[in-house]
Amino acid sequence: MRYATIVVLCLTMMSAHGADITFSPGSPQNSTAGFETSIDDTVKAECLKIFASRGTAGTRDYLSKQLAGNTDLPHHDLLVSDWLIQSGRMAEAIPVLERLAAESPPRKDIHYTFAWIALGHGRVFDAATHVEQIQKLPFEGKWSEGYRKQFTTSVRELQAKIAERRGEWKTALEIFSALIVIKPGSVSIRLGLAKSAFHTNNLELAQKNLRLLEQTQQPPVLAEIILARWFDEAGNRQATEEWFRKGLDRGDPEAATKEYVMWLLREGRPNEVGKLLERLPKDTQGRTEFVLLSAQAEQMMGQFAKTIPVLRGLISEEENDSEAA
């Protein structure tokens, strides 16, 4: 790692602002429909290998044999495209979807897939248009009643996400509130419920659901940190700082300190960083990420000469580690 790389890392850390909270496991991620199936991962992996050599003709033949008798599934091409997207192969997935859309009669599951892709790319109007088509089309005749209900629930979550993107928080809250009863273990739905509660001024409900989410994460993502981020996005600096301070007194002081320090730097308050970092154990203060934050604060106060030996030390450590490897 060279000096320029460390500088870039400093700037990246400082600009990290308002990012979506990441939880694992989650519901359908950006651009993927995330169909809920019990298909084994080995089948998925083999299917993608076959796709690479024989295309959809090969995968259709393979899946028709592997999934024979299982009618509670979307079209097999949609499964393949979904797995491709999850593997970071969007460019290969889109032609599969477009070909299917051209060849097949209109289907709910096709529009559902395109809706998730549109939403993942910020095309909220397109996503909503696909949802309208889903509501007009009949279910596939082979789908069981149970699978139809499952699919309907998935579409409702999609509608909630669209309302969320539009800032229609009351609508989002109503949908998420109904969905959490059906899927109480869904991280995505509970987070959506918390966020829509926050934006409809129900802080108690938001905090309650964020606390429940903490129990699903290792290490937990503190409710205080999430609320501080949301208040920051809303432009409420006083509440932002209040929730960061609350986070310092709870289970993960390192994460809370890092978030709070980055916020202080973005707010142009580098003179307050040192005292915060001093609260951490000495070995934690010496970790690269916190050393960089401290150096940023010093440089923002004009203490460039003071940071040069520190940054050189980091470069030397990195070079030594590279040589040892």
Secondary structure, DSSP 8 states (H G I E B T S, - for coil): --HHHHHHHHHHHHH--S-----SS-SS-TT---------HHHHHHHHHHHHHHHHHHHHHHHHHHTTT--SS--HHHHHHHHHHHTT-HHHHHHHHHHHHHHS---HHHHHHHHHHHHHTT-HHHHHHHHHHHHHS---TTS-HHHHHHHHHHHHHHHHHHHHHHT-HHHHHHHHHHHHHH-TT-HHHHHHHHHHHHHTT-HHHHHHHHHHHHTT-SS---HHHHHHHHHHHTT-HHHHHHHHHHHHTSS-HHHHHHHHHHHHHHTT-GGGHHHHHHTS-HHHHTSHHHHHHHHHHHHHTT-HHHHHHHHHHHHHHHHHHHHH-
